[in-house]
Amino acid sequence: MASITLVKEIIKADSEEPKTENVIETEESSKTVETQTPTGEQKEIYLIIFYQRDEEEKKDFAFNEDCKNLVKTIINKKIKTTNNKYAYKKVLKYKHVGGKKNVELIFFIGEKEKYVINFEIKGKIFIYDVELKKYHKILDNIPPDIIDQQTMEYKDKLDLFLEALNQNIEEDKIKELYQETIELYSLKSNYSLLISLFTKVYVSNCLIYFMI
């Protein structure tokens, strides 16, 4: 746990404002406390989805009527795979209105593909783990395909979140991203994520130091 403490101290040193300690390092208190956004309160949530297709997307997907005005794509990366498929990594920004902690977002690609994103809000704004299912848009009796989101590593998701914040000129949220990522590590014990996080926080603070 010394590595977590070191990263936390680096983040803390970057701010002159006092802040509440979010990461507790005991086994009993490391459990995430589920909170619910008060009814009517808006909160911007960031999430990442990853999927493959046989054909290249000609245009970005379309969300259904219930959420099309609440979601926008910040990053859309296309990767040509070795098996001649197209992989997509996307960072979405979702405007969450309080009152529910389980969120379902539905979008469509073309005339036959329907995708459903499910995730739970636990007092976080950066959602690392979502569930993504692919349905047939017309034939409801066909069982959905579950698209494994764990094939994309946490450290790669951290990179994408950082890229999205920089691209969207929201660098003020980077510290919160780091803090939530530390808590994620405390639950998952993913050392590649910790090394990536430590490197980014350390380099970031060194740059700030030399710019002053």
Backbone hydrogen bonds in HBPLUS format (Angstrom, degrees):
<---DONOR---> <-ACCEPTOR-->    atom                        ^
c    i                          cat <-CA-CA->   ^        H-A-AA   ^      H-
h    n   atom  resd res      DA  || num        DHA   H-A  angle D-A-AA Bond
n    s   type  num  typ     dist DA aas  dist angle  dist       angle   num
A0005-THR N   A0001-MET O   3.12 MM   4  6.44 160.6  2.16 150.5 155.5     1
A0006-LEU N   A0002-ALA O   2.98 MM   4  6.21 152.4  2.06 146.2 153.4     2
A0007-VAL N   A0003-SER O   3.08 MM   4  6.35 162.4  2.11 150.5 154.0     3
A0008-LYS N   A0004-ILE O   2.94 MM   4  6.16 161.4  1.97 152.7 158.3     4
A0009-GLU N   A0005-THR O   2.93 MM   4  6.15 150.7  2.01 146.6 154.2     5
A0010-ILE N   A0006-LEU O   3.04 MM   4  6.32 149.9  2.13 147.0 154.9     6
A0011-ILE N   A0007-VAL O   3.05 MM   4  6.36 160.4  2.09 152.5 157.0     7
A0012-LYS N   A0008-LYS O   2.90 MM   4  6.08 159.6  1.94 146.7 153.2     8
A0013-ALA N   A0009-GLU O   2.92 MM   4  6.03 149.9  2.01 142.4 149.6     9
A0014-ASP N   A0011-ILE O   3.10 MM   3  5.35 148.1  2.21 104.2 113.7    10
A0015-SER N   A0012-LYS O   3.20 MM   3  5.74 168.7  2.21 117.0 119.8    11
A0030-SER N   A0026-THR O   3.00 MM   4  5.90 113.0  2.47 146.5 161.7    12
A0099-GLY N   A0037-THR O   3.02 MM  62  6.09 124.8  2.34 150.4 153.5    13
A0041-GLU N   A0038-PRO O   3.01 MM   3  5.59 161.1  2.04 135.6 141.4    14
A0098-GLY N   A0041-GLU O   2.73 MM  57  5.12 159.2  1.77 148.5 156.0    15
A0043-LYS N   A0096-HIS O   2.76 MM  53  5.05 145.0  1.88 143.6 154.8    16
A0096-HIS N   A0043-LYS O   2.77 MM  53  5.05 158.3  1.81 159.5 154.7    17
A0045-ILE N   A0094-TYR O   2.77 MM  49  4.99 171.7  1.78 152.7 155.7    18
A0094-TYR N   A0045-ILE O   2.71 MM  49  4.99 168.3  1.72 155.1 158.4    19
A0046-TYR N   A0125-ILE O   2.66 MM  79  5.95 168.7  1.68 167.4 170.3    20
A0127-ILE N   A0046-TYR O   2.81 MM  81  6.09 174.4  1.81 173.1 172.9    21
A0047-LEU N   A0092-LEU O   3.02 MM  45  5.36 157.1  2.07 147.4 153.4    22
A0092-LEU N   A0047-LEU O   2.81 MM  45  5.36 165.7  1.83 159.6 164.3    23
A0049-ILE N   A0090-LYS O   3.00 MM  41  5.44 155.4  2.06 149.4 157.4    24
A0090-LYS N   A0049-ILE O   2.99 MM  41  5.44 167.8  2.01 160.0 162.8    25
A0051-TYR N   A0088-TYR O   3.12 MM  37  5.51 153.0  2.19 145.6 153.9    26
A0088-TYR N   A0051-TYR O   2.78 MM  37  5.51 162.2  1.81 168.5 174.7    27
A0053-ARG N   A0086-TYR O   2.79 MM  33  5.24 146.9  1.90 141.7 152.9    28
A0086-TYR N   A0053-ARG O   2.85 MM  33  5.24 171.2  1.86 159.8 162.6    29
A0062-ALA N   A0108-PHE O   3.05 MM  46  5.29 164.8  2.07 150.2 153.3    30
A0108-PHE N   A0062-ALA O   2.73 MM  46  5.29 154.6  1.79 145.8 153.3    31
A0064-ASN N   A0106-ILE O   3.01 MM  42  5.85 153.4  2.08 154.1 151.9    32
A0067-CYS N   A0064-ASN O   3.24 MM   3  5.92 144.0  2.38 114.8 122.9    33
A0068-LYS N   A0064-ASN O   2.95 MM   4  5.65 126.8  2.24 158.9 174.4    34
A0070-LEU N   A0067-CYS O   2.96 MM   3  5.01 157.2  2.01 107.0 114.3    35
A0095-LYS N   A0070-LEU O   2.79 MM  25  5.04 161.8  1.82 148.9 155.4    36
A0072-LYS N   A0093-LYS O   3.07 MM  21  5.47 149.6  2.16 141.7 151.2    37
A0093-LYS N   A0072-LYS O   2.93 MM  21  5.47 164.2  1.95 162.2 167.5    38
A0074-ILE N   A0091-VAL O   2.82 MM  17  5.47 161.2  1.85 159.7 165.1    39
A0075-ILE N   A0091-VAL O   3.40 MM  16  5.01 160.9  2.44 128.4 132.4    40
A0091-VAL N   A0075-ILE O   2.98 MM  16  5.01 151.6  2.06 130.6 138.9    41
A0077-LYS N   A0089-LYS O   2.85 MM  12  5.10 178.0  1.85 156.3 157.0    42
A0089-LYS N   A0077-LYS O   2.96 MM  12  5.10 155.4  2.02 141.4 149.4    43
A0079-ILE N   A0087-ALA O   2.75 MM   8  4.97 154.3  1.82 151.3 155.8    44
A0087-ALA N   A0079-ILE O   2.78 MM   8  4.97 174.2  1.78 157.1 156.3    45
A0081-THR N   A0085-LYS O   2.91 MM   4  5.30 171.5  1.92 149.8 152.2    46
A0084-ASN N   A0081-THR O   3.24 MM   3  5.45 145.1  2.37 114.6 113.1    47
A0121-ILE N   A0101-LYS O   2.68 MM  20  4.90 167.3  1.70 152.1 156.5    48
A0103-VAL N   A0119-PHE O   2.89 MM  16  5.51 172.6  1.89 174.4 175.0    49
A0119-PHE N   A0103-VAL O   3.14 MM  16  5.51 153.8  2.21 146.9 153.0    50
A0105-LEU N   A0117-ILE O   2.86 MM  12  5.01 159.5  1.90 144.6 151.6    51
A0117-ILE N   A0105-LEU O   2.74 MM  12  5.01 171.4  1.75 157.5 160.4    52
A0107-PHE N   A0115-TYR O   3.01 MM   8  5.37 160.2  2.05 145.1 151.4    53
A0115-TYR N   A0107-PHE O   2.84 MM   8  5.37 177.0  1.84 168.7 168.5    54
A0109-ILE N   A0113-GLU O   3.05 MM   4  5.21 159.8  2.09 136.5 142.0    55
A0137-LYS N   A0112-LYS O   2.56 MM  25  4.62 169.3  1.58 135.6 135.0    56
A0114-LYS N   A0135-TYR O   2.98 MM  21  4.94 164.8  2.01 148.3 144.9    57
A0135-TYR N   A0114-LYS O   2.56 MM  21  4.94 175.6  1.56 165.3 166.3    58
A0116-VAL N   A0133-LYS O   2.85 MM  17  5.25 155.7  1.91 147.9 154.9    59
A0133-LYS N   A0116-VAL O   3.00 MM  17  5.25 159.5  2.04 144.7 151.3    60
A0118-ASN N   A0131-GLU O   2.85 MM  13  5.04 159.6  1.89 147.7 153.5    61
A0131-GLU N   A0118-ASN O   2.80 MM  13  5.04 163.8  1.83 156.8 160.9    62
A0147-ILE N   A0132-LEU O   2.89 MM  15  5.52 163.3  1.92 157.2 162.0    63
A0134-LYS N   A0145-ASP O   2.79 MM  11  5.05 159.2  1.83 146.0 153.2    64
A0145-ASP N   A0134-LYS O   2.87 MM  11  5.05 157.5  1.92 145.7 148.9    65
A0156-ASP N   A0153-GLU O   3.12 MM   3  5.33 125.8  2.43  99.7 113.2    66
A0157-LYS N   A0153-GLU O   3.07 MM   4  6.46 146.9  2.19 145.6 155.5    67
A0157-LYS N   A0154-TYR O   3.06 MM   3  4.97 117.5  2.47  92.2 108.0    68
A0158-LEU N   A0154-TYR O   2.84 MM   4  6.17 152.3  1.92 152.0 160.0    69
A0159-ASP N   A0155-LYS O   3.11 MM   4  6.35 154.4  2.18 138.4 144.4    70
A0160-LEU N   A0156-ASP O   3.04 MM   4  6.32 152.8  2.12 140.9 148.1    71
A0161-PHE N   A0157-LYS O   2.88 MM   4  6.16 158.8  1.92 153.5 158.8    72
A0162-LEU N   A0158-LEU O   3.01 MM   4  6.24 162.7  2.04 152.3 156.7    73
A0163-GLU N   A0159-ASP O   2.93 MM   4  6.15 157.8  1.98 146.7 153.2    74
A0164-ALA N   A0160-LEU O   2.86 MM   4  6.07 154.7  1.93 148.2 155.2    75
A0165-LEU N   A0161-PHE O   2.99 MM   4  6.27 159.1  2.03 151.6 156.3    76
A0166-ASN N   A0162-LEU O   3.02 MM   4  6.23 162.9  2.05 151.8 156.3    77
A0167-GLN N   A0163-GLU O   2.85 MM   4  5.94 158.5  1.90 146.8 153.6    78
A0168-ASN N   A0164-ALA O   2.87 MM   4  5.91 145.6  1.99 143.1 152.2    79
A0170-GLU N   A0165-LEU O   2.70 MM   5  4.76 169.4  1.71 154.2 154.2    80
A0169-ILE N   A0166-ASN O   3.24 MM   3  5.02 161.0  2.28 100.0 103.9    81
A0173-LYS N   A0170-GLU O   3.06 MM   3  5.93 170.5  2.07 124.5 127.4    82
A0174-ILE N   A0171-GLU O   3.09 MM   3  5.37 169.2  2.10 115.1 117.8    83
A0177-LEU N   A0173-LYS O   3.04 MM   4  6.36 150.1  2.13 146.3 155.2    84
A0177-LEU N   A0174-ILE O   3.05 MM   3  4.94 114.7  2.50  92.0 108.3    85
A0178-TYR N   A0174-ILE O   2.93 MM   4  6.30 157.3  1.98 154.9 160.3    86
A0179-GLN N   A0175-LYS O   2.97 MM   4  6.25 161.6  2.00 149.4 154.3    87
A0180-GLU N   A0176-GLU O   2.94 MM   4  6.13 163.0  1.97 150.6 154.6    88
A0181-THR N   A0177-LEU O   2.93 MM   4  6.04 147.6  2.03 144.6 154.3    89
A0182-ILE N   A0178-TYR O   2.92 MM   4  6.20 148.8  2.02 150.3 158.0    90
A0183-GLU N   A0179-GLN O   3.25 MM   4  6.57 157.5  2.30 143.5 148.6    91
A0184-LEU N   A0180-GLU O   2.97 MM   4  6.26 148.0  2.07 139.8 149.2    92
A0185-TYR N   A0181-THR O   2.91 MM   4  6.22 155.2  1.97 147.9 153.9    93
A0186-SER N   A0182-ILE O   3.00 MM   4  6.33 152.9  2.07 147.3 154.7    94
A0187-LEU N   A0184-LEU O   3.07 MM   3  5.24 138.6  2.25 100.5 112.2    95
A0188-LYS N   A0184-LEU O   2.89 MM   4  6.10 150.8  1.97 151.4 160.7    96
A0189-SER N   A0185-TYR O   2.62 MM   4  5.01 157.8  1.66 146.9 149.7    97
A0193-LEU N   A0190-ASN O   3.16 MM   3  5.43 125.7  2.47 101.0 114.2    98
A0194-LEU N   A0190-ASN O   3.14 MM   4  6.53 151.3  2.23 144.0 152.5    99
A0195-ILE N   A0191-TYR O   2.94 MM   4  6.16 164.8  1.96 153.7 156.3   100
A0196-SER N   A0192-SER O   3.07 MM   4  6.15 161.3  2.10 140.0 145.4   101
A0197-LEU N   A0193-LEU O   2.84 MM   4  6.00 160.1  1.88 149.7 155.7   102
A0198-PHE N   A0194-LEU O   2.80 MM   4  5.96 166.8  1.82 154.1 157.7   103
A0199-THR N   A0195-ILE O   2.98 MM   4  6.11 164.9  2.00 149.7 153.7   104
A0200-LYS N   A0196-SER O   3.05 MM   4  6.25 163.3  2.08 149.0 153.2   105
A0201-VAL N   A0197-LEU O   2.94 MM   4  6.11 167.8  1.96 157.9 161.2   106
A0202-TYR N   A0198-PHE O   2.90 MM   4  5.94 163.8  1.93 151.7 156.8   107
A0203-VAL N   A0199-THR O   2.93 MM   4  6.01 169.7  1.95 150.7 153.9   108
A0204-SER N   A0200-LYS O   2.92 MM   4  5.92 159.5  1.97 143.2 149.8   109
A0205-ASN N   A0201-VAL O   3.05 MM   4  6.19 159.1  2.09 146.6 151.3   110
A0206-CYS N   A0202-TYR O   2.98 MM   4  6.20 148.5  2.09 146.2 155.4   111
A0207-LEU N   A0203-VAL O   2.96 MM   4  6.21 156.7  2.02 153.4 158.7   112
A0208-ILE N   A0204-SER O   3.11 MM   4  6.39 155.5  2.18 143.3 149.9   113
A0209-TYR N   A0205-ASN O   2.99 MM   4  6.13 153.8  2.06 141.6 148.5   114
A0210-PHE N   A0206-CYS O   3.05 MM   4  6.31 159.8  2.09 151.2 155.1   115
A0211-MET N   A0207-LEU O   3.04 MM   4  6.16 134.1  2.26 141.5 153.6   116
